[in-house]
Amino acid sequence: MDNIKQYVQENKERFLDELIELLKIPSVSADTAYSQDVINTANAVKVSLEKAGCKHVEICETPGYPIVFGEHIIDKDLPTVLVYGHYDVQPPDPMELWTSPPFEPVIKTTEIHPEGAIFARGACDDKGQMYMHVKAFEYMIQSNSLPCNVKFMIEGEEEVGSKSLSGFVKENQEKLSCDVILISDTGMISNQQPSITTGLRGLSYVEVEVTGPNRDLHSGLYGGAVANPINVLTKMIASLHDENNHITIPGFYDNVEELSAEERAEMAKAPFNLDNYKKALDIDDIYGETGYVTNERNSIRPTLDVNGIWGGYTGEGAKTVIASKAYAKISMRLVPNQDWEEITELFKNHFESIAPKSVKVKVTPHHGGQGYVTPIDSIGYKAANKAYTETFGVPAIPVRSGGSIPIVALFEKELKSKTILMGFGLDSDAIHSPNEHFGIFNYLKGIETIPLFYKYFVELSK
């Protein structure tokens, strides 16, 4: 382990070149136009694991996109680490907001990343962070310092709800058996202050459709006499929050976990500058549920947000029309103890109940998942903290994330293993947005830190 820094520096350019080649493949799982690219990416991940020295790697077919599984067993009596990641990426839209093409990676310096950052879709989420594990494994093989067994499970449907993963995990429990699950698909506070994500919000994602007349109508001849589905939909959506930004769906908060004052005080220790936060987002003020600060609103409280809304004429110029239909996509981020399927049903029943008789409403659930909390007294957490402390020079701070990785709760249920979320991205990396990027410092620091997790996990497991 003493030579990891030297190894990273000696191979820095190769590590960057390999990641850039992976980022060039547009593995957008949400759009069938990219289906072959997604499959090509799975094959590229398989080759990269084989080249890194993994003894057994296979492409596992699923009803959707394939899962890349690899394992390197050195002694069945030693602990086993299961690494999870995903090779699919979000759609790049809106394309016009990218400063460089999303699948033509470029390295640019920024105020936060003076050493440079790779700008490309998937750079941080999750190709860059997933590939850190491949290169960290390569180092441990090359230096003969791998202290335990390792398995890899890299999927291609995370960005569309991991549709095939549940069945794969349930059907392959022995194959995936492990002592701890390691994931890098989250972030940390800053390049000076690492953090470990100890909680994730759950998710319920739905699409709603409001139908009025049986065809588009002339807004002069029919305006004011027939319900406009777009007007109705916007009113219905607006009613989902009250004046305190509290969600109005009956029963929505019944099982919400309320953190104690002591726990909220611990969370408040994480460095946070509200002025910098507003400046980074170019907003004049913050917004959210009354009674909670920003870092609580985006982590320990549930939310409801419209992710997209459309209907009628949106082309150039004017078209005076009352649309027959209006649509919206809505996501609800949930906290531990809120069951996503129950929340989806509560939403459906409420949304249908508030619709006027002049329209018809259809609610289509898309996907979801449970929230997750991992204890900070586990061997995995302690090992991760020791690894961060060694490479960053300061201990990591436990934080709860506002994001969702629905399969984490599934892993614990089916594999009976805790998950450790060792993220190296930053909030400013623009994941899911135009100009997504991943700092070179972060990428290389991840490769440097991950082998230390293995070292300390084995030592603490004895």
C-alpha positions in Angstrom: 0.0 0.0 0.0 3.0 2.3 0.5 3.5 2.7 -3.2 -0.1 3.6 -4.2 0.7 7.3 -4.7 3.6 6.5 -6.9 1.6 4.0 -8.9 -1.2 6.6 -9.5 1.3 9.3 -10.6 3.1 6.9 -12.9 -0.1 5.8 -14.6 -2.0 9.0 -14.4 -2.2 9.7 -18.1 -3.2 6.1 -18.9 -5.9 6.2 -16.2 -7.3 9.4 -17.7 -7.1 8.1 -21.3 -8.9 4.9 -20.4 -11.7 6.8 -18.6 -12.1 9.2 -21.5 -12.5 6.3 -24.0 -15.3 4.9 -21.7 -17.0 8.2 -21.6 -17.1 8.5 -25.3 -19.7 5.7 -25.5 -23.2 7.2 -25.1 -24.7 4.5 -22.8 -28.0 6.3 -22.3 -30.3 3.6 -20.8 -33.5 5.7 -21.0 -33.4 6.0 -24.8 -33.6 2.9 -27.0 -31.8 4.7 -29.7 -28.6 4.1 -27.6 -29.3 0.4 -27.0 -26.3 -0.9 -28.8 -24.1 1.7 -27.1 -25.2 0.6 -23.7 -24.3 -3.0 -24.6 -21.0 -1.9 -26.1 -20.2 -0.2 -22.7 -20.9 -3.4 -20.8 -18.4 -5.2 -23.0 -15.9 -2.4 -22.5 -16.3 -2.7 -18.7 -15.8 -6.5 -19.0 -12.6 -6.0 -20.9 -11.3 -3.4 -18.4 -11.8 -5.8 -15.5 -10.0 -8.6 -17.3 -7.1 -6.3 -18.1 -7.0 -5.3 -14.5 -6.4 -8.9 -13.5 -9.8 -10.2 -12.5 -9.8 -14.0 -12.6 -13.4 -14.4 -13.7 -15.5 -11.9 -15.6 -18.8 -12.5 -17.4 -21.7 -10.7 -19.0 -24.9 -11.7 -17.3 -27.9 -11.3 -19.5 -31.1 -9.9 -17.9 -34.6 -8.9 -19.3 -33.0 -5.5 -19.8 -29.4 -4.5 -20.2 -26.7 -6.9 -19.1 -24.9 -6.9 -15.7 -21.1 -7.3 -15.7 -20.0 -9.7 -13.0 -16.5 -10.3 -11.9 -14.8 -12.1 -9.0 -11.3 -12.6 -7.8 -11.3 -15.1 -5.0 -7.9 -15.6 -3.3 -9.0 -17.4 -0.1 -12.5 -18.4 0.8 -11.7 -17.9 4.5 -11.0 -14.2 3.9 -13.6 -11.4 3.8 -15.3 -10.6 0.5 -15.9 -7.1 -0.7 -18.7 -6.6 -3.4 -18.2 -3.5 -5.5 -21.4 -2.2 -7.1 -21.5 0.5 -9.8 -23.3 1.3 -13.0 -22.2 2.0 -16.6 -25.3 3.6 -17.9 -25.8 7.4 -17.9 -28.5 10.0 -18.0 -29.8 11.5 -21.2 -27.6 14.5 -22.2 -30.5 16.9 -22.9 -30.7 19.9 -23.2 -27.9 19.7 -25.6 -27.7 23.4 -26.3 -26.6 24.1 -22.7 -23.4 22.0 -23.0 -20.2 24.0 -23.5 -18.7 21.0 -25.2 -20.3 17.9 -26.7 -21.5 15.5 -23.9 -19.8 12.4 -25.4 -16.6 14.1 -26.5 -14.8 14.4 -23.2 -12.5 17.3 -22.6 -10.4 18.4 -19.7 -10.9 22.0 -18.4 -9.7 23.8 -15.4 -12.3 25.4 -13.0 -12.2 27.4 -9.9 -13.0 24.3 -7.8 -10.8 22.0 -10.0 -7.6 23.9 -10.7 -5.9 20.6 -11.7 -8.6 20.1 -14.3 -11.9 18.2 -14.6 -13.2 15.8 -17.2 -16.4 17.3 -18.8 -18.7 14.6 -20.2 -21.9 12.8 -19.5 -21.3 10.1 -16.9 -17.9 11.6 -15.9 -19.0 11.6 -12.2 -22.2 9.6 -12.3 -21.0 6.9 -12.4 -18.4 5.9 -15.0 -15.6 7.9 -13.4 -16.4 6.7 -9.9 -17.0 3.2 -10.9 -13.7 3.1 -12.9 -11.8 4.2 -9.8 -12.5 0.8 -8.4 -11.2 -1.0 -11.5 -8.0 0.9 -11.3 -7.7 0.5 -7.5 -8.1 -3.3 -8.0 -5.5 -3.2 -10.8 -3.0 -1.6 -8.4 -3.7 -4.2 -5.7 -3.2 -7.0 -8.2 0.0 -5.5 -9.7 1.5 -4.9 -6.2 0.3 -8.2 -4.8 -1.4 -6.3 -2.0 -5.1 -7.4 -2.4 -5.9 -8.5 1.2 -9.2 -10.2 0.6 -11.7 -11.5 -2.0 -13.5 -9.0 -4.3 -16.5 -9.2 -6.5 -17.8 -6.7 -9.0 -21.4 -6.1 -10.1 -21.7 -3.3 -12.6 -25.2 -2.8 -14.1 -26.6 -0.9 -17.0 -30.1 0.2 -15.7 -29.4 2.4 -12.6 -30.6 5.5 -14.3 -33.9 3.9 -15.2 -34.6 2.4 -11.8 -32.5 -0.8 -11.9 -35.4 -2.7 -13.4 -33.5 -6.0 -13.9 -31.3 -5.9 -10.8 -33.8 -7.0 -8.2 -34.4 -10.3 -10.0 -30.7 -10.8 -10.6 -29.8 -10.3 -6.9 -32.6 -12.5 -5.7 -31.6 -15.3 -8.1 -27.9 -15.1 -7.4 -27.6 -14.7 -3.6 -24.8 -17.3 -3.3 -22.9 -15.8 -6.3 -23.1 -12.3 -4.7 -22.5 -13.4 -1.1 -20.1 -10.9 0.6 -19.2 -9.3 3.9 -19.7 -5.7 2.8 -20.9 -3.8 -0.3 -18.8 -0.9 -1.5 -20.3 1.8 -3.7 -18.9 5.1 -5.1 -22.0 6.8 -6.6 -22.2 9.7 -4.1 -20.2 12.7 -3.2 -18.2 14.3 -0.4 -18.3 17.8 1.2 -15.2 19.2 -0.5 -11.7 18.3 -1.7 -10.4 19.3 1.7 -13.1 17.7 3.8 -14.2 14.1 2.9 -17.5 12.7 4.1 -19.2 9.3 4.1 -22.8 9.1 3.1 -24.7 7.3 5.9 -28.2 7.8 4.6 -30.1 7.9 1.3 -33.6 9.0 0.5 -36.0 6.6 -1.1 -37.9 7.4 -4.4 -41.3 7.3 -6.0 -41.4 8.4 -9.6 -44.7 8.8 -11.5 -46.1 10.2 -14.7 -49.5 11.9 -14.8 -51.7 12.5 -17.7 -54.7 14.9 -17.8 -57.2 14.6 -20.6 -59.9 17.1 -21.5 -61.7 17.2 -24.8 -61.3 14.5 -27.4 -59.1 16.6 -29.6 -57.2 19.9 -29.6 -59.6 22.9 -29.7 -59.5 26.4 -31.1 -58.8 28.6 -28.1 -61.1 31.3 -29.4 -64.1 29.2 -30.1 -63.9 27.0 -27.0 -61.8 29.0 -24.6 -63.6 29.6 -21.3 -66.2 26.9 -22.0 -64.1 23.8 -21.9 -61.6 22.8 -19.3 -58.0 23.3 -20.4 -56.0 20.3 -19.3 -52.8 22.3 -19.0 -54.5 24.9 -16.7 -56.1 22.1 -14.7 -52.8 20.2 -14.3 -50.9 23.2 -13.1 -53.6 23.9 -10.5 -53.5 20.3 -9.3 -49.7 20.4 -9.0 -49.7 23.7 -7.2 -52.1 22.2 -4.6 -49.7 19.5 -3.7 -47.8 22.0 -1.4 -49.3 24.3 1.2 -48.1 27.8 2.2 -45.3 26.2 4.3 -44.2 24.0 1.4 -45.6 21.0 3.3 -46.8 18.2 1.1 -50.6 18.0 1.2 -51.2 14.3 0.3 -53.1 12.7 3.2 -51.0 10.2 5.0 -47.8 11.2 3.3 -45.9 12.0 6.6 -47.4 9.2 8.7 -44.1 7.2 8.8 -41.6 10.0 8.3 -38.6 9.5 10.6 -38.2 12.5 12.9 -34.6 13.1 13.9 -33.8 14.2 17.4 -32.3 17.6 18.2 -29.0 15.8 19.0 -28.9 14.2 15.6 -29.7 17.4 13.9 -27.0 19.1 15.8 -24.5 16.5 14.7 -25.5 17.1 11.0 -25.1 20.8 11.5 -21.4 20.3 12.1 -20.8 19.7 8.4 -19.2 22.8 6.8 -21.8 24.8 4.9 -21.9 28.4 3.7 -25.3 29.6 2.6 -23.9 32.5 0.6 -21.6 30.3 -1.4 -24.5 27.9 -1.9 -26.7 30.6 -3.4 -23.8 32.0 -5.4 -23.0 28.6 -6.9 -26.6 28.2 -8.1 -27.1 31.9 -9.1 -30.2 32.2 -6.9 -31.1 35.1 -4.6 -32.7 33.1 -1.9 -33.4 29.5 -0.8 -36.7 27.8 -0.7 -38.3 24.9 1.1 -40.2 23.4 4.0 -40.7 25.7 7.0 -38.9 24.7 10.1 -35.8 23.1 8.5 -32.5 24.4 7.3 -31.1 23.8 3.8 -29.0 20.8 4.6 -32.0 19.2 6.4 -34.5 19.9 3.6 -32.3 18.2 1.0 -31.5 15.1 3.1 -33.7 14.2 6.0 -37.0 15.5 4.8 -39.2 14.1 2.0 -39.9 16.2 -1.1 -42.2 16.3 -4.1 -40.9 17.9 -7.3 -42.1 18.2 -10.9 -39.4 16.9 -13.2 -41.0 17.8 -16.5 -44.3 19.2 -17.7 -45.7 19.5 -21.3 -48.7 19.7 -23.5 -50.1 21.9 -26.3 -48.1 23.8 -28.8 -44.4 24.5 -27.9 -43.0 25.2 -31.4 -41.9 28.5 -32.9 -44.5 31.2 -33.2 -48.1 31.0 -32.1 -50.8 28.4 -32.3 -54.0 29.3 -30.5 -55.0 25.9 -29.2 -56.5 24.2 -26.1 -54.6 20.9 -25.9 -56.5 17.7 -25.5 -53.9 16.4 -23.0 -51.3 17.6 -20.5 -48.5 15.6 -18.9 -46.1 15.8 -16.0 -43.4 13.7 -14.5 -43.2 13.9 -10.7 -40.6 12.5 -8.3 -41.0 12.1 -4.5 -37.8 11.7 -2.5 -38.6 9.7 0.6 -36.9 9.2 4.0 -36.4 6.0 6.0 -39.6 4.2 7.0 -41.6 5.7 4.1 -42.5 2.7 1.8 -42.2 3.9 -1.8 -45.1 1.6 -3.1 -47.4 2.9 -0.3 -46.5 6.5 -1.1 -47.1 5.9 -4.8 -50.5 4.6 -4.0 -51.3 7.6 -1.7 -50.2 10.0 -4.5 -52.3 8.2 -7.1 -55.5 8.2 -4.9 -55.0 11.8 -3.9 -54.2 13.1 -7.4 -57.2 11.4 -8.9 -59.5 12.7 -6.1 -58.6 16.4 -6.6 -59.3 16.3 -10.4 -62.4 18.2 -11.5 -65.1 16.2 -13.4 -64.2 18.1 -16.5 -61.0 16.1 -17.1 -59.8 12.5 -16.8 -56.6 11.7 -14.9 -54.2 8.8 -15.3 -51.3 8.2 -13.0 -48.6 5.8 -14.2 -45.9 4.7 -11.6 -42.5 4.3 -13.2 -40.1 3.2 -10.5 -39.0 3.7 -6.9 -37.0 2.4 -4.0 -36.6 2.5 -0.2 -34.5 4.8 1.8 -31.4 3.6 3.7 -29.4 4.3 6.7 -26.1 2.7 7.7 -24.6 2.8 11.2 -21.4 4.6 11.8 -20.1 2.0 14.3 -19.9 -0.7 11.7 -16.5 -2.2 10.6 -17.2 -1.0 7.0 -17.7 2.6 8.1 -14.7 2.6 10.4 -12.5 1.2 7.6 -13.7 3.8 5.1 -13.1 6.6 7.7 -9.5 5.3 8.3 -8.9 5.2 4.6 -10.1 8.8 4.0 -8.2 10.0 7.1 -5.0 8.6 5.7 -5.3 10.1 2.2 -6.9 13.4 3.0 -5.3 14.0 6.4 -8.6 14.6 8.2 -11.4 12.3 9.4 -14.5 12.0 7.2 -17.8 13.5 8.4 -20.9 11.3 8.3 -23.7 12.9 6.2 -27.1 12.0 4.8 -27.6 12.4 1.1 -30.7 13.7 -0.6 -30.2 11.4 -3.5 -31.5 7.9 -4.0 -29.8 4.6 -4.8 -32.9 2.3 -4.5 -30.9 -0.9 -4.8 -29.0 -0.3 -1.5 -32.0 -1.3 0.6 -32.5 -4.3 -1.7 -28.9 -5.4 -1.1 -29.4 -5.4 2.7 -32.6 -7.3 2.4 -31.4 -10.0 0.0 -27.7 -10.2 0.7 -27.7 -9.4 4.4 -24.8 -7.0 4.0 -24.2 -3.4 4.9 -23.3 -0.9 2.2 -20.6 1.7 2.5 -21.0 4.7 0.3 -17.5 6.1 -0.5 -18.2 8.9 -2.9 -15.6 11.2 -4.4 -17.8 13.6 -6.4 -18.8 17.1 -5.5 -22.2 18.8 -5.4 -20.9 21.2 -8.1 -20.1 18.4 -10.6 -23.5 18.9 -12.3 -24.6 15.3 -12.4 -27.8 14.8 -14.4 -27.2 18.3 -15.8 -25.4 19.8 -18.8 -21.7 20.1 -18.3 -21.4 17.2 -15.9 -17.7 16.8 -14.9 -15.4 15.0 -12.5 -12.2 16.5 -11.0 -8.9 14.8 -11.9 -8.0 15.3 -8.3 -11.1 13.4 -7.2 -10.6 10.6 -9.7 -7.0 9.9 -8.7 -7.7 10.4 -5.0 -10.4 7.8 -5.2 -8.0 5.3 -6.8 -5.5 6.1 -4.0 -8.1 5.8 -1.2 -10.0 2.6 -2.2 -7.2 0.1 -1.6 -6.8 1.4 2.0 -10.5 0.5 2.6 -9.7 -3.1 1.8 -6.6 -3.0 4.0 -8.5 -1.6 7.0 -11.6 -3.7 6.5 -9.6 -6.9 6.7 -7.6 -5.6 9.7 -10.7 -4.6 11.6 -12.5 -7.9 10.7 -10.0 -10.0 12.5 
